[in-house]
């Protein structure tokens, strides 16, 4: 957790995004944390998990809970609550109930029920004197095949990969729609690279479903940013020997599960 590492990851946090980039993503509301609230949340996050209660607010987080409730009221269909750095998808709460929440107590329970991701990021923030933020983001149903991981190096699109390579595997929907998904991502990228504040970045997107009739390309929305470095999952690409990012669109093939390369 060196200063260099923090300097690399911090620009990808949601609170670091410029307005033009936020306009390409989901509706969201920020809830900044104080130093004291960050410490309380961290201590709860590193405590041995003993289950959770979605009906109680941990002492010291009352203001945060109120701010979350006010933000959640803007999303009557439910929302996802995460740190600006990343989500608590590895928490016990999320693994049992999913990431969708409709109340502040449930959101705080998710963030404090054994998520190593949350604990690491809060420790990182405290070590570097950084005040993190929580984000309440609108909840959308995203089919796994519609999520893609994209790679920008030197403001060039150098690769597109199926996001859920292991869990989803071969997807008939993805194969059937790959050509127009590529067209859609390439069109989206022209706007993205103008809006993005980084030269090199891994960015996750999704195609808005249901897809248009015929072969028309779908709308593309931005989900999140990740640092362009080997600690970020490269999907069906590889970081070895400087990376094999050749501009292709890679999806899991049928049969042995080898990646299928699309046209460069």
QUIMO-V691342 format. One record per residue. N is the residue number from 1. RES is the residue in three letters. PHI is phi in whole degrees, -180 to 180 (NA if undefined). OMEGA is omega in whole degrees, 0 to 359 (999 if undefined). Layout:
# QUIMO-V691342
n:N res:RES phi:PHI omega:OMEGA
n:N res:RES phi:PHI omega:OMEGA
This chain:
# QUIMO-V691342
n:1 res:UNK phi:NA omega:182
n:2 res:UNK phi:-75 omega:174
n:3 res:UNK phi:-57 omega:180
n:4 res:UNK phi:-66 omega:178
n:5 res:UNK phi:-64 omega:181
n:6 res:UNK phi:-63 omega:179
n:7 res:UNK phi:-65 omega:179
n:8 res:UNK phi:-80 omega:186
n:9 res:UNK phi:-85 omega:186
n:10 res:UNK phi:-56 omega:181
n:11 res:UNK phi:-63 omega:179
n:12 res:UNK phi:-89 omega:180
n:13 res:UNK phi:-62 omega:181
n:14 res:UNK phi:-56 omega:182
n:15 res:UNK phi:-70 omega:178
n:16 res:UNK phi:-91 omega:182
n:17 res:UNK phi:-70 omega:172
n:18 res:UNK phi:-71 omega:184
n:19 res:UNK phi:-58 omega:182
n:20 res:UNK phi:-63 omega:179
n:21 res:UNK phi:-77 omega:178
n:22 res:UNK phi:-60 omega:181
n:23 res:UNK phi:-66 omega:180
n:24 res:UNK phi:-92 omega:188
n:25 res:UNK phi:-116 omega:181
n:26 res:UNK phi:-80 omega:171
n:27 res:UNK phi:-67 omega:183
n:28 res:UNK phi:-155 omega:177
n:29 res:UNK phi:-130 omega:181
n:30 res:UNK phi:-90 omega:175
n:31 res:UNK phi:-128 omega:180
n:32 res:UNK phi:-66 omega:179
n:33 res:UNK phi:-108 omega:171
n:34 res:UNK phi:-82 omega:177
n:35 res:UNK phi:-61 omega:181
n:36 res:UNK phi:-64 omega:180
n:37 res:UNK phi:-68 omega:177
n:38 res:UNK phi:-64 omega:179
n:39 res:UNK phi:-66 omega:178
n:40 res:UNK phi:-63 omega:181
n:41 res:UNK phi:-63 omega:179
n:42 res:UNK phi:-65 omega:180
n:43 res:UNK phi:-61 omega:176
n:44 res:UNK phi:-69 omega:183
n:45 res:UNK phi:-71 omega:183
n:46 res:UNK phi:-93 omega:178
n:47 res:UNK phi:-67 omega:178
n:48 res:UNK phi:-57 omega:182
n:49 res:UNK phi:-66 omega:179
n:50 res:UNK phi:-126 omega:187
n:51 res:UNK phi:91 omega:180
n:52 res:UNK phi:-156 omega:173
n:53 res:UNK phi:-131 omega:179
n:54 res:UNK phi:-91 omega:181
n:55 res:UNK phi:-113 omega:183
n:56 res:UNK phi:-123 omega:177
n:57 res:UNK phi:-102 omega:179
n:58 res:UNK phi:-59 omega:177
n:59 res:UNK phi:-56 omega:181
n:60 res:UNK phi:95 omega:180
n:61 res:UNK phi:-118 omega:182
n:62 res:UNK phi:-64 omega:180
n:63 res:UNK phi:-65 omega:178
n:64 res:UNK phi:-62 omega:180
n:65 res:UNK phi:-61 omega:179
n:66 res:UNK phi:-64 omega:179
n:67 res:UNK phi:-64 omega:178
n:68 res:UNK phi:-65 omega:179
n:69 res:UNK phi:-61 omega:179
n:70 res:UNK phi:-65 omega:179
n:71 res:UNK phi:-70 omega:181
n:72 res:UNK phi:-64 omega:179
n:73 res:UNK phi:-63 omega:178
n:74 res:UNK phi:-81 omega:182
n:75 res:UNK phi:-128 omega:184
n:76 res:UNK phi:-61 omega:179
n:77 res:UNK phi:-85 omega:181
n:78 res:UNK phi:102 omega:183
n:79 res:UNK phi:-153 omega:173
n:80 res:UNK phi:-114 omega:178
n:81 res:UNK phi:-116 omega:184
n:82 res:UNK phi:-148 omega:167
n:83 res:UNK phi:-70 omega:175
n:84 res:UNK phi:-62 omega:181
n:85 res:UNK phi:-75 omega:181
n:86 res:UNK phi:-171 omega:186
n:87 res:UNK phi:-91 omega:175
n:88 res:UNK phi:-101 omega:185
n:89 res:UNK phi:-67 omega:178
n:90 res:UNK phi:-95 omega:181
n:91 res:UNK phi:-74 omega:178
n:92 res:UNK phi:-62 omega:179
n:93 res:UNK phi:-59 omega:182
n:94 res:UNK phi:-65 omega:181
n:95 res:UNK phi:-67 omega:181
n:96 res:UNK phi:-93 omega:187
n:97 res:UNK phi:-118 omega:184
n:98 res:UNK phi:89 omega:186
n:99 res:UNK phi:-94 omega:182
n:100 res:UNK phi:-78 omega:177
n:101 res:UNK phi:-131 omega:176
n:102 res:UNK phi:-132 omega:178
n:103 res:UNK phi:-151 omega:183
n:104 res:UNK phi:-66 omega:181
n:105 res:UNK phi:-62 omega:177
n:106 res:UNK phi:-65 omega:179
n:107 res:UNK phi:-64 omega:180
n:108 res:UNK phi:-69 omega:176
n:109 res:UNK phi:-62 omega:179
n:110 res:UNK phi:-64 omega:183
n:111 res:UNK phi:-71 omega:187
n:112 res:UNK phi:-120 omega:182
n:113 res:UNK phi:-111 omega:171
n:114 res:UNK phi:86 omega:178
n:115 res:UNK phi:-82 omega:177
n:116 res:UNK phi:-68 omega:179
n:117 res:UNK phi:-64 omega:180
n:118 res:UNK phi:-65 omega:181
n:119 res:UNK phi:-59 omega:180
n:120 res:UNK phi:-62 omega:185
n:121 res:UNK phi:-70 omega:177
n:122 res:UNK phi:-70 omega:176
n:123 res:UNK phi:-61 omega:178
n:124 res:UNK phi:-61 omega:180
n:125 res:UNK phi:-63 omega:181
n:126 res:UNK phi:-65 omega:181
n:127 res:UNK phi:-64 omega:184
n:128 res:UNK phi:-105 omega:176
n:129 res:UNK phi:64 omega:184
n:130 res:UNK phi:-103 omega:177
n:131 res:UNK phi:-98 omega:182
n:132 res:UNK phi:-76 omega:178
n:133 res:UNK phi:-132 omega:169
n:134 res:UNK phi:-94 omega:178
n:135 res:UNK phi:-131 omega:173
n:136 res:UNK phi:-99 omega:184
n:137 res:UNK phi:-117 omega:180
n:138 res:UNK phi:-57 omega:180
n:139 res:UNK phi:-93 omega:176
n:140 res:UNK phi:-130 omega:174
n:141 res:UNK phi:-80 omega:183
n:142 res:UNK phi:-117 omega:174
n:143 res:UNK phi:-58 omega:184
n:144 res:UNK phi:-58 omega:183
n:145 res:UNK phi:-70 omega:184
n:146 res:UNK phi:-87 omega:179
n:147 res:UNK phi:-95 omega:183
n:148 res:UNK phi:-133 omega:174
n:149 res:UNK phi:-105 omega:185
n:150 res:UNK phi:-120 omega:187
n:151 res:UNK phi:-129 omega:177
n:152 res:UNK phi:-116 omega:175
n:153 res:UNK phi:-130 omega:183
n:154 res:UNK phi:60 omega:182
n:155 res:UNK phi:60 omega:173
n:156 res:UNK phi:-119 omega:176
n:157 res:UNK phi:-78 omega:187
n:158 res:UNK phi:-108 omega:177
n:159 res:UNK phi:175 omega:174
n:160 res:UNK phi:-133 omega:181
n:161 res:UNK phi:-130 omega:166
n:162 res:UNK phi:-52 omega:184
n:163 res:UNK phi:-76 omega:183
n:164 res:UNK phi:-89 omega:184
n:165 res:UNK phi:-81 omega:186
n:166 res:UNK phi:-86 omega:183
n:167 res:UNK phi:-71 omega:183
n:168 res:UNK phi:-82 omega:183
n:169 res:UNK phi:66 omega:180
n:170 res:UNK phi:-69 omega:181
n:171 res:UNK phi:-129 omega:177
n:172 res:UNK phi:-63 omega:180
n:173 res:UNK phi:-62 omega:181
n:174 res:UNK phi:-67 omega:178
n:175 res:UNK phi:-63 omega:183
n:176 res:UNK phi:-66 omega:187
n:177 res:UNK phi:-108 omega:184
n:178 res:UNK phi:-55 omega:182
n:179 res:UNK phi:-60 omega:181
n:180 res:UNK phi:-78 omega:174
n:181 res:UNK phi:-66 omega:178
n:182 res:UNK phi:-62 omega:178
n:183 res:UNK phi:-59 omega:182
n:184 res:UNK phi:-66 omega:180
n:185 res:UNK phi:-65 omega:180
n:186 res:UNK phi:-64 omega:177
n:187 res:UNK phi:-68 omega:178
n:188 res:UNK phi:-61 omega:184
n:189 res:UNK phi:-61 omega:180
n:190 res:UNK phi:-60 omega:177
n:191 res:UNK phi:-76 omega:183
n:192 res:UNK phi:-59 omega:185
n:193 res:UNK phi:-68 omega:175
n:194 res:UNK phi:-74 omega:183
n:195 res:UNK phi:-85 omega:188
n:196 res:UNK phi:-75 omega:181
n:197 res:UNK phi:-91 omega:183
n:198 res:UNK phi:-117 omega:177
n:199 res:UNK phi:-80 omega:182
n:200 res:UNK phi:-127 omega:181
n:201 res:UNK phi:-166 omega:170
n:202 res:UNK phi:-102 omega:183
n:203 res:UNK phi:-128 omega:181
n:204 res:UNK phi:-101 omega:181
n:205 res:UNK phi:-133 omega:172
n:206 res:UNK phi:-142 omega:175
n:207 res:UNK phi:-88 omega:179
n:208 res:UNK phi:-69 omega:179
n:209 res:UNK phi:-114 omega:0
n:210 res:UNK phi:-68 omega:181
n:211 res:UNK phi:-69 omega:178
n:212 res:UNK phi:-62 omega:176
n:213 res:UNK phi:-65 omega:179
n:214 res:UNK phi:72 omega:182
n:215 res:UNK phi:-110 omega:180
n:216 res:UNK phi:-63 omega:179
n:217 res:UNK phi:-69 omega:180
n:218 res:UNK phi:-80 omega:171
n:219 res:UNK phi:-72 omega:180
n:220 res:UNK phi:-118 omega:178
n:221 res:UNK phi:-124 omega:180
n:222 res:UNK phi:-87 omega:177
n:223 res:UNK phi:-100 omega:182
n:224 res:UNK phi:-161 omega:177
n:225 res:UNK phi:-113 omega:175
n:226 res:UNK phi:-137 omega:179
n:227 res:UNK phi:-62 omega:176
n:228 res:UNK phi:-85 omega:177
n:229 res:UNK phi:-155 omega:189
n:230 res:UNK phi:-62 omega:176
n:231 res:UNK phi:-73 omega:176
n:232 res:UNK phi:-87 omega:179
n:233 res:UNK phi:-59 omega:182
n:234 res:UNK phi:-89 omega:180
n:235 res:UNK phi:62 omega:180
n:236 res:UNK phi:-92 omega:172
n:237 res:UNK phi:-101 omega:180
n:238 res:UNK phi:-139 omega:176
n:239 res:UNK phi:-87 omega:184
n:240 res:UNK phi:-62 omega:177
n:241 res:UNK phi:56 omega:178
n:242 res:UNK phi:86 omega:178
n:243 res:UNK phi:98 omega:178
n:244 res:UNK phi:-111 omega:182
n:245 res:UNK phi:-76 omega:188
n:246 res:UNK phi:-115 omega:179
n:247 res:UNK phi:85 omega:183
n:248 res:UNK phi:-82 omega:175
n:249 res:UNK phi:-109 omega:187
n:250 res:UNK phi:-110 omega:176
n:251 res:UNK phi:-134 omega:182
n:252 res:UNK phi:-70 omega:180
n:253 res:UNK phi:-85 omega:178
n:254 res:UNK phi:-77 omega:177
n:255 res:UNK phi:93 omega:184
n:256 res:UNK phi:-78 omega:178
n:257 res:UNK phi:81 omega:178
n:258 res:UNK phi:-71 omega:179
n:259 res:UNK phi:-64 omega:178
n:260 res:UNK phi:-101 omega:180
n:261 res:UNK phi:-89 omega:173
n:262 res:UNK phi:-92 omega:182
n:263 res:UNK phi:-59 omega:179
n:264 res:UNK phi:-76 omega:999
